[in-house]
Amino acid sequence: MKKQFVRNEHGVAIRMCCASCKMRRLTSDDSRVCKLTGRIVTRTRLCKQWVLAPRLQSAGRSGGRIKSRQYLSYYRERWSAQREAVEAGRIAVEELLSADDIRREFESQFGSIYINF
């Protein structure tokens, strides 16, 4: 079968197959199956009921930003340190910094959390 593609509203070409279909669902054992047929999802299978998955409809949306690796590492280390401090009893749960607090802390020390292209 010849590969078929459709373009979403942002002009990104999406391959039409079970893997990009709205009818795909995850089972309790993390396998992917079709809601309609119950068959295992593959990237080569395509049926007449194919509908573009909502998560792919916004692919290529302008204005998207990517967080820097430095920020992600900082956030992970800061959050882990807080969790350890709570478990050790050094701070109370109420004293945990929120994600926004950690972001503001990073921005005050290093600047933007985003990568600039």
Order of alpha helices (4+ residues) and beta strands (2+ residues): beta-beta-beta-beta-alpha-alpha-alpha
